[in-house]
Every structure is written in structure tokens, then in C-alpha cells.
Amino acid sequence: MRTTLTLEDDVAAKLQALSRRSGRPFKEVVNETLRRGLATAVARRVEPFKVQARDLGARRPGLTFDSVADLLEQVEGPLHR
């Protein structure tokens, strides 16, 4: 398939340098690079991160998990920092 593609200057320079170093045509280098990029993009599909809720168990009277700073001060004292 023939198409027009606009490359950023830095990308074009890297592809041209690779073409010169390898002695292969620019078209071949571009196609190979695109194939590699597409293969890794498809292979990287991962499941989204999910947080699982955990029961924090019984807590002492007067302690609340609503404010971490307040909880630390209640448990460790005012010098917890």
C-alpha cells in the first residue's frame, strides 16, 4: 500500500541513520520498526489495576480511620513525624 506519512524530524533522522548503518532501504527499515512497535503494543495489554478492600479488624475505642494524620497522632503521639 502506498501512503503519505509525515514523520517528526527526530524520528526521520533515527530511521535514516538506521537505514544507512544497516545498508537496507528506508522503506524496509520503517516497515520493520512499525511491525516491532505494533507487536509490543499488542503484547502489552494488561488487566487494569484493581484495589481489593480489606477488613481492618477491630480497633480500639476512640480511634478512627477517617484521618490518617489524626490516627497517627492518637497512636504514636504528637512527635510521630
Phi and psi restraints in degrees (range 20) as a CNS / XPLOR table:
assign (resid 1 and name C) (resid 2 and name N)
       (resid 2 and name CA) (resid 2 and name C) 1.0 -102.7 20.0 2
assign (resid 2 and name N) (resid 2 and name CA)
       (resid 2 and name C) (resid 3 and name N) 1.0 131.0 20.0 2
assign (resid 2 and name C) (resid 3 and name N)
       (resid 3 and name CA) (resid 3 and name C) 1.0 -149.6 20.0 2
assign (resid 3 and name N) (resid 3 and name CA)
       (resid 3 and name C) (resid 4 and name N) 1.0 162.3 20.0 2
assign (resid 3 and name C) (resid 4 and name N)
       (resid 4 and name CA) (resid 4 and name C) 1.0 -101.5 20.0 2
assign (resid 4 and name N) (resid 4 and name CA)
       (resid 4 and name C) (resid 5 and name N) 1.0 132.1 20.0 2
assign (resid 4 and name C) (resid 5 and name N)
       (resid 5 and name CA) (resid 5 and name C) 1.0 -132.3 20.0 2
assign (resid 5 and name N) (resid 5 and name CA)
       (resid 5 and name C) (resid 6 and name N) 1.0 128.6 20.0 2
assign (resid 5 and name C) (resid 6 and name N)
       (resid 6 and name CA) (resid 6 and name C) 1.0 -97.4 20.0 2
assign (resid 6 and name N) (resid 6 and name CA)
       (resid 6 and name C) (resid 7 and name N) 1.0 119.1 20.0 2
assign (resid 6 and name C) (resid 7 and name N)
       (resid 7 and name CA) (resid 7 and name C) 1.0 -102.9 20.0 2
assign (resid 7 and name N) (resid 7 and name CA)
       (resid 7 and name C) (resid 8 and name N) 1.0 144.4 20.0 2
assign (resid 7 and name C) (resid 8 and name N)
       (resid 8 and name CA) (resid 8 and name C) 1.0 -65.0 20.0 2
assign (resid 8 and name N) (resid 8 and name CA)
       (resid 8 and name C) (resid 9 and name N) 1.0 152.1 20.0 2
assign (resid 8 and name C) (resid 9 and name N)
       (resid 9 and name CA) (resid 9 and name C) 1.0 -57.8 20.0 2
assign (resid 9 and name N) (resid 9 and name CA)
       (resid 9 and name C) (resid 10 and name N) 1.0 -42.7 20.0 2
assign (resid 9 and name C) (resid 10 and name N)
       (resid 10 and name CA) (resid 10 and name C) 1.0 -67.1 20.0 2
assign (resid 10 and name N) (resid 10 and name CA)
       (resid 10 and name C) (resid 11 and name N) 1.0 -37.2 20.0 2
assign (resid 10 and name C) (resid 11 and name N)
       (resid 11 and name CA) (resid 11 and name C) 1.0 -68.0 20.0 2
assign (resid 11 and name N) (resid 11 and name CA)
       (resid 11 and name C) (resid 12 and name N) 1.0 -45.0 20.0 2
assign (resid 11 and name C) (resid 12 and name N)
       (resid 12 and name CA) (resid 12 and name C) 1.0 -60.6 20.0 2
assign (resid 12 and name N) (resid 12 and name CA)
       (resid 12 and name C) (resid 13 and name N) 1.0 -42.1 20.0 2
assign (resid 12 and name C) (resid 13 and name N)
       (resid 13 and name CA) (resid 13 and name C) 1.0 -63.0 20.0 2
assign (resid 13 and name N) (resid 13 and name CA)
       (resid 13 and name C) (resid 14 and name N) 1.0 -42.3 20.0 2
assign (resid 13 and name C) (resid 14 and name N)
       (resid 14 and name CA) (resid 14 and name C) 1.0 -65.7 20.0 2
assign (resid 14 and name N) (resid 14 and name CA)
       (resid 14 and name C) (resid 15 and name N) 1.0 -40.9 20.0 2
assign (resid 14 and name C) (resid 15 and name N)
       (resid 15 and name CA) (resid 15 and name C) 1.0 -65.9 20.0 2
assign (resid 15 and name N) (resid 15 and name CA)
       (resid 15 and name C) (resid 16 and name N) 1.0 -41.6 20.0 2
assign (resid 15 and name C) (resid 16 and name N)
       (resid 16 and name CA) (resid 16 and name C) 1.0 -64.6 20.0 2
assign (resid 16 and name N) (resid 16 and name CA)
       (resid 16 and name C) (resid 17 and name N) 1.0 -41.4 20.0 2
assign (resid 16 and name C) (resid 17 and name N)
       (resid 17 and name CA) (resid 17 and name C) 1.0 -63.2 20.0 2
assign (resid 17 and name N) (resid 17 and name CA)
       (resid 17 and name C) (resid 18 and name N) 1.0 -42.1 20.0 2
assign (resid 17 and name C) (resid 18 and name N)
       (resid 18 and name CA) (resid 18 and name C) 1.0 -63.4 20.0 2
assign (resid 18 and name N) (resid 18 and name CA)
       (resid 18 and name C) (resid 19 and name N) 1.0 -39.5 20.0 2
assign (resid 18 and name C) (resid 19 and name N)
       (resid 19 and name CA) (resid 19 and name C) 1.0 -62.5 20.0 2
assign (resid 19 and name N) (resid 19 and name CA)
       (resid 19 and name C) (resid 20 and name N) 1.0 -45.6 20.0 2
assign (resid 19 and name C) (resid 20 and name N)
       (resid 20 and name CA) (resid 20 and name C) 1.0 -64.4 20.0 2
assign (resid 20 and name N) (resid 20 and name CA)
       (resid 20 and name C) (resid 21 and name N) 1.0 -46.0 20.0 2
assign (resid 20 and name C) (resid 21 and name N)
       (resid 21 and name CA) (resid 21 and name C) 1.0 -62.6 20.0 2
assign (resid 21 and name N) (resid 21 and name CA)
       (resid 21 and name C) (resid 22 and name N) 1.0 -40.6 20.0 2
assign (resid 21 and name C) (resid 22 and name N)
       (resid 22 and name CA) (resid 22 and name C) 1.0 -85.2 20.0 2
assign (resid 22 and name N) (resid 22 and name CA)
       (resid 22 and name C) (resid 23 and name N) 1.0 -17.3 20.0 2
assign (resid 22 and name C) (resid 23 and name N)
       (resid 23 and name CA) (resid 23 and name C) 1.0 73.8 20.0 2
assign (resid 23 and name N) (resid 23 and name CA)
       (resid 23 and name C) (resid 24 and name N) 1.0 16.0 20.0 2
assign (resid 23 and name C) (resid 24 and name N)
       (resid 24 and name CA) (resid 24 and name C) 1.0 -102.4 20.0 2
assign (resid 24 and name N) (resid 24 and name CA)
       (resid 24 and name C) (resid 25 and name N) 1.0 157.0 20.0 2
assign (resid 24 and name C) (resid 25 and name N)
       (resid 25 and name CA) (resid 25 and name C) 1.0 -62.5 20.0 2
assign (resid 25 and name N) (resid 25 and name CA)
       (resid 25 and name C) (resid 26 and name N) 1.0 148.2 20.0 2
assign (resid 25 and name C) (resid 26 and name N)
       (resid 26 and name CA) (resid 26 and name C) 1.0 -55.0 20.0 2
assign (resid 26 and name N) (resid 26 and name CA)
       (resid 26 and name C) (resid 27 and name N) 1.0 -44.3 20.0 2
assign (resid 26 and name C) (resid 27 and name N)
       (resid 27 and name CA) (resid 27 and name C) 1.0 -57.3 20.0 2
assign (resid 27 and name N) (resid 27 and name CA)
       (resid 27 and name C) (resid 28 and name N) 1.0 -41.8 20.0 2
assign (resid 27 and name C) (resid 28 and name N)
       (resid 28 and name CA) (resid 28 and name C) 1.0 -66.5 20.0 2
assign (resid 28 and name N) (resid 28 and name CA)
       (resid 28 and name C) (resid 29 and name N) 1.0 -41.9 20.0 2
assign (resid 28 and name C) (resid 29 and name N)
       (resid 29 and name CA) (resid 29 and name C) 1.0 -65.3 20.0 2
assign (resid 29 and name N) (resid 29 and name CA)
       (resid 29 and name C) (resid 30 and name N) 1.0 -43.1 20.0 2
assign (resid 29 and name C) (resid 30 and name N)
       (resid 30 and name CA) (resid 30 and name C) 1.0 -62.0 20.0 2
assign (resid 30 and name N) (resid 30 and name CA)
       (resid 30 and name C) (resid 31 and name N) 1.0 -47.1 20.0 2
assign (resid 30 and name C) (resid 31 and name N)
       (resid 31 and name CA) (resid 31 and name C) 1.0 -62.2 20.0 2
assign (resid 31 and name N) (resid 31 and name CA)
       (resid 31 and name C) (resid 32 and name N) 1.0 -43.2 20.0 2
assign (resid 31 and name C) (resid 32 and name N)
       (resid 32 and name CA) (resid 32 and name C) 1.0 -64.0 20.0 2
assign (resid 32 and name N) (resid 32 and name CA)
       (resid 32 and name C) (resid 33 and name N) 1.0 -42.8 20.0 2
assign (resid 32 and name C) (resid 33 and name N)
       (resid 33 and name CA) (resid 33 and name C) 1.0 -64.4 20.0 2
assign (resid 33 and name N) (resid 33 and name CA)
       (resid 33 and name C) (resid 34 and name N) 1.0 -42.2 20.0 2
assign (resid 33 and name C) (resid 34 and name N)
       (resid 34 and name CA) (resid 34 and name C) 1.0 -63.9 20.0 2
assign (resid 34 and name N) (resid 34 and name CA)
       (resid 34 and name C) (resid 35 and name N) 1.0 -41.5 20.0 2
assign (resid 34 and name C) (resid 35 and name N)
       (resid 35 and name CA) (resid 35 and name C) 1.0 -60.9 20.0 2
assign (resid 35 and name N) (resid 35 and name CA)
       (resid 35 and name C) (resid 36 and name N) 1.0 -44.5 20.0 2
assign (resid 35 and name C) (resid 36 and name N)
       (resid 36 and name CA) (resid 36 and name C) 1.0 -62.8 20.0 2
assign (resid 36 and name N) (resid 36 and name CA)
       (resid 36 and name C) (resid 37 and name N) 1.0 -45.2 20.0 2
assign (resid 36 and name C) (resid 37 and name N)
       (resid 37 and name CA) (resid 37 and name C) 1.0 -62.6 20.0 2
assign (resid 37 and name N) (resid 37 and name CA)
       (resid 37 and name C) (resid 38 and name N) 1.0 -42.3 20.0 2
assign (resid 37 and name C) (resid 38 and name N)
       (resid 38 and name CA) (resid 38 and name C) 1.0 -67.8 20.0 2
assign (resid 38 and name N) (resid 38 and name CA)
       (resid 38 and name C) (resid 39 and name N) 1.0 -37.3 20.0 2
assign (resid 38 and name C) (resid 39 and name N)
       (resid 39 and name CA) (resid 39 and name C) 1.0 -64.0 20.0 2
assign (resid 39 and name N) (resid 39 and name CA)
       (resid 39 and name C) (resid 40 and name N) 1.0 -42.3 20.0 2
assign (resid 39 and name C) (resid 40 and name N)
       (resid 40 and name CA) (resid 40 and name C) 1.0 -73.7 20.0 2
assign (resid 40 and name N) (resid 40 and name CA)
       (resid 40 and name C) (resid 41 and name N) 1.0 -32.3 20.0 2
assign (resid 40 and name C) (resid 41 and name N)
       (resid 41 and name CA) (resid 41 and name C) 1.0 -64.4 20.0 2
assign (resid 41 and name N) (resid 41 and name CA)
       (resid 41 and name C) (resid 42 and name N) 1.0 -39.1 20.0 2
assign (resid 41 and name C) (resid 42 and name N)
       (resid 42 and name CA) (resid 42 and name C) 1.0 -72.4 20.0 2
assign (resid 42 and name N) (resid 42 and name CA)
       (resid 42 and name C) (resid 43 and name N) 1.0 -39.2 20.0 2
assign (resid 42 and name C) (resid 43 and name N)
       (resid 43 and name CA) (resid 43 and name C) 1.0 -70.8 20.0 2
assign (resid 43 and name N) (resid 43 and name CA)
       (resid 43 and name C) (resid 44 and name N) 1.0 -21.0 20.0 2
assign (resid 43 and name C) (resid 44 and name N)
       (resid 44 and name CA) (resid 44 and name C) 1.0 -83.2 20.0 2
assign (resid 44 and name N) (resid 44 and name CA)
       (resid 44 and name C) (resid 45 and name N) 1.0 4.5 20.0 2
assign (resid 44 and name C) (resid 45 and name N)
       (resid 45 and name CA) (resid 45 and name C) 1.0 -61.9 20.0 2
assign (resid 45 and name N) (resid 45 and name CA)
       (resid 45 and name C) (resid 46 and name N) 1.0 119.1 20.0 2
assign (resid 45 and name C) (resid 46 and name N)
       (resid 46 and name CA) (resid 46 and name C) 1.0 -126.8 20.0 2
assign (resid 46 and name N) (resid 46 and name CA)
       (resid 46 and name C) (resid 47 and name N) 1.0 156.7 20.0 2
assign (resid 46 and name C) (resid 47 and name N)
       (resid 47 and name CA) (resid 47 and name C) 1.0 -69.3 20.0 2
assign (resid 47 and name N) (resid 47 and name CA)
       (resid 47 and name C) (resid 48 and name N) 1.0 143.2 20.0 2
assign (resid 47 and name C) (resid 48 and name N)
       (resid 48 and name CA) (resid 48 and name C) 1.0 -65.1 20.0 2
assign (resid 48 and name N) (resid 48 and name CA)
       (resid 48 and name C) (resid 49 and name N) 1.0 148.0 20.0 2
assign (resid 48 and name C) (resid 49 and name N)
       (resid 49 and name CA) (resid 49 and name C) 1.0 -67.5 20.0 2
assign (resid 49 and name N) (resid 49 and name CA)
       (resid 49 and name C) (resid 50 and name N) 1.0 133.1 20.0 2
assign (resid 49 and name C) (resid 50 and name N)
       (resid 50 and name CA) (resid 50 and name C) 1.0 -124.2 20.0 2
assign (resid 50 and name N) (resid 50 and name CA)
       (resid 50 and name C) (resid 51 and name N) 1.0 136.6 20.0 2
assign (resid 50 and name C) (resid 51 and name N)
       (resid 51 and name CA) (resid 51 and name C) 1.0 -94.2 20.0 2
assign (resid 51 and name N) (resid 51 and name CA)
       (resid 51 and name C) (resid 52 and name N) 1.0 130.5 20.0 2
assign (resid 51 and name C) (resid 52 and name N)
       (resid 52 and name CA) (resid 52 and name C) 1.0 -103.6 20.0 2
assign (resid 52 and name N) (resid 52 and name CA)
       (resid 52 and name C) (resid 53 and name N) 1.0 126.4 20.0 2
assign (resid 52 and name C) (resid 53 and name N)
       (resid 53 and name CA) (resid 53 and name C) 1.0 -69.4 20.0 2
assign (resid 53 and name N) (resid 53 and name CA)
       (resid 53 and name C) (resid 54 and name N) 1.0 142.3 20.0 2
assign (resid 53 and name C) (resid 54 and name N)
       (resid 54 and name CA) (resid 54 and name C) 1.0 -126.1 20.0 2
assign (resid 54 and name N) (resid 54 and name CA)
       (resid 54 and name C) (resid 55 and name N) 1.0 143.8 20.0 2
assign (resid 54 and name C) (resid 55 and name N)
       (resid 55 and name CA) (resid 55 and name C) 1.0 -75.3 20.0 2
assign (resid 55 and name N) (resid 55 and name CA)
       (resid 55 and name C) (resid 56 and name N) 1.0 124.7 20.0 2
assign (resid 55 and name C) (resid 56 and name N)
       (resid 56 and name CA) (resid 56 and name C) 1.0 -84.5 20.0 2
assign (resid 56 and name N) (resid 56 and name CA)
       (resid 56 and name C) (resid 57 and name N) 1.0 1.3 20.0 2
assign (resid 56 and name C) (resid 57 and name N)
       (resid 57 and name CA) (resid 57 and name C) 1.0 77.5 20.0 2
assign (resid 57 and name N) (resid 57 and name CA)
       (resid 57 and name C) (resid 58 and name N) 1.0 -176.4 20.0 2
assign (resid 57 and name C) (resid 58 and name N)
       (resid 58 and name CA) (resid 58 and name C) 1.0 -70.4 20.0 2
assign (resid 58 and name N) (resid 58 and name CA)
       (resid 58 and name C) (resid 59 and name N) 1.0 143.9 20.0 2
assign (resid 58 and name C) (resid 59 and name N)
       (resid 59 and name CA) (resid 59 and name C) 1.0 -123.5 20.0 2
assign (resid 59 and name N) (resid 59 and name CA)
       (resid 59 and name C) (resid 60 and name N) 1.0 161.6 20.0 2
assign (resid 59 and name C) (resid 60 and name N)
       (resid 60 and name CA) (resid 60 and name C) 1.0 -68.5 20.0 2
assign (resid 60 and name N) (resid 60 and name CA)
       (resid 60 and name C) (resid 61 and name N) 1.0 148.3 20.0 2
assign (resid 60 and name C) (resid 61 and name N)
       (resid 61 and name CA) (resid 61 and name C) 1.0 -56.8 20.0 2
assign (resid 61 and name N) (resid 61 and name CA)
       (resid 61 and name C) (resid 62 and name N) 1.0 137.8 20.0 2
assign (resid 61 and name C) (resid 62 and name N)
       (resid 62 and name CA) (resid 62 and name C) 1.0 93.7 20.0 2
assign (resid 62 and name N) (resid 62 and name CA)
       (resid 62 and name C) (resid 63 and name N) 1.0 -13.2 20.0 2
assign (resid 62 and name C) (resid 63 and name N)
       (resid 63 and name CA) (resid 63 and name C) 1.0 -93.1 20.0 2
assign (resid 63 and name N) (resid 63 and name CA)
       (resid 63 and name C) (resid 64 and name N) 1.0 138.8 20.0 2
assign (resid 63 and name C) (resid 64 and name N)
       (resid 64 and name CA) (resid 64 and name C) 1.0 -132.6 20.0 2
assign (resid 64 and name N) (resid 64 and name CA)
       (resid 64 and name C) (resid 65 and name N) 1.0 147.3 20.0 2
assign (resid 64 and name C) (resid 65 and name N)
       (resid 65 and name CA) (resid 65 and name C) 1.0 -94.7 20.0 2
assign (resid 65 and name N) (resid 65 and name CA)
       (resid 65 and name C) (resid 66 and name N) 1.0 8.8 20.0 2
assign (resid 65 and name C) (resid 66 and name N)
       (resid 66 and name CA) (resid 66 and name C) 1.0 -68.8 20.0 2
assign (resid 66 and name N) (resid 66 and name CA)
       (resid 66 and name C) (resid 67 and name N) 1.0 -32.9 20.0 2
assign (resid 66 and name C) (resid 67 and name N)
       (resid 67 and name CA) (resid 67 and name C) 1.0 -132.7 20.0 2
assign (resid 67 and name N) (resid 67 and name CA)
       (resid 67 and name C) (resid 68 and name N) 1.0 114.9 20.0 2
assign (resid 67 and name C) (resid 68 and name N)
       (resid 68 and name CA) (resid 68 and name C) 1.0 -63.0 20.0 2
assign (resid 68 and name N) (resid 68 and name CA)
       (resid 68 and name C) (resid 69 and name N) 1.0 -41.5 20.0 2
assign (resid 68 and name C) (resid 69 and name N)
       (resid 69 and name CA) (resid 69 and name C) 1.0 -61.1 20.0 2
assign (resid 69 and name N) (resid 69 and name CA)
       (resid 69 and name C) (resid 70 and name N) 1.0 -44.7 20.0 2
assign (resid 69 and name C) (resid 70 and name N)
       (resid 70 and name CA) (resid 70 and name C) 1.0 -64.9 20.0 2
assign (resid 70 and name N) (resid 70 and name CA)
       (resid 70 and name C) (resid 71 and name N) 1.0 -40.6 20.0 2
assign (resid 70 and name C) (resid 71 and name N)
       (resid 71 and name CA) (resid 71 and name C) 1.0 -62.1 20.0 2
assign (resid 71 and name N) (resid 71 and name CA)
       (resid 71 and name C) (resid 72 and name N) 1.0 -45.7 20.0 2
assign (resid 71 and name C) (resid 72 and name N)
       (resid 72 and name CA) (resid 72 and name C) 1.0 -61.0 20.0 2
assign (resid 72 and name N) (resid 72 and name CA)
       (resid 72 and name C) (resid 73 and name N) 1.0 -41.5 20.0 2
assign (resid 72 and name C) (resid 73 and name N)
       (resid 73 and name CA) (resid 73 and name C) 1.0 -65.4 20.0 2
assign (resid 73 and name N) (resid 73 and name CA)
       (resid 73 and name C) (resid 74 and name N) 1.0 -38.1 20.0 2
assign (resid 73 and name C) (resid 74 and name N)
       (resid 74 and name CA) (resid 74 and name C) 1.0 -68.3 20.0 2
assign (resid 74 and name N) (resid 74 and name CA)
       (resid 74 and name C) (resid 75 and name N) 1.0 -39.2 20.0 2
assign (resid 74 and name C) (resid 75 and name N)
       (resid 75 and name CA) (resid 75 and name C) 1.0 -84.2 20.0 2
assign (resid 75 and name N) (resid 75 and name CA)
       (resid 75 and name C) (resid 76 and name N) 1.0 -44.4 20.0 2
assign (resid 75 and name C) (resid 76 and name N)
       (resid 76 and name CA) (resid 76 and name C) 1.0 -104.9 20.0 2
assign (resid 76 and name N) (resid 76 and name CA)
       (resid 76 and name C) (resid 77 and name N) 1.0 -8.5 20.0 2
assign (resid 76 and name C) (resid 77 and name N)
       (resid 77 and name CA) (resid 77 and name C) 1.0 94.6 20.0 2
assign (resid 77 and name N) (resid 77 and name CA)
       (resid 77 and name C) (resid 78 and name N) 1.0 174.7 20.0 2
assign (resid 77 and name C) (resid 78 and name N)
       (resid 78 and name CA) (resid 78 and name C) 1.0 -70.6 20.0 2
assign (resid 78 and name N) (resid 78 and name CA)
       (resid 78 and name C) (resid 79 and name N) 1.0 -13.7 20.0 2
assign (resid 78 and name C) (resid 79 and name N)
       (resid 79 and name CA) (resid 79 and name C) 1.0 -98.1 20.0 2
assign (resid 79 and name N) (resid 79 and name CA)
       (resid 79 and name C) (resid 80 and name N) 1.0 26.0 20.0 2
assign (resid 79 and name C) (resid 80 and name N)
       (resid 80 and name CA) (resid 80 and name C) 1.0 -68.3 20.0 2
assign (resid 80 and name N) (resid 80 and name CA)
       (resid 80 and name C) (resid 81 and name N) 1.0 -13.8 20.0 2
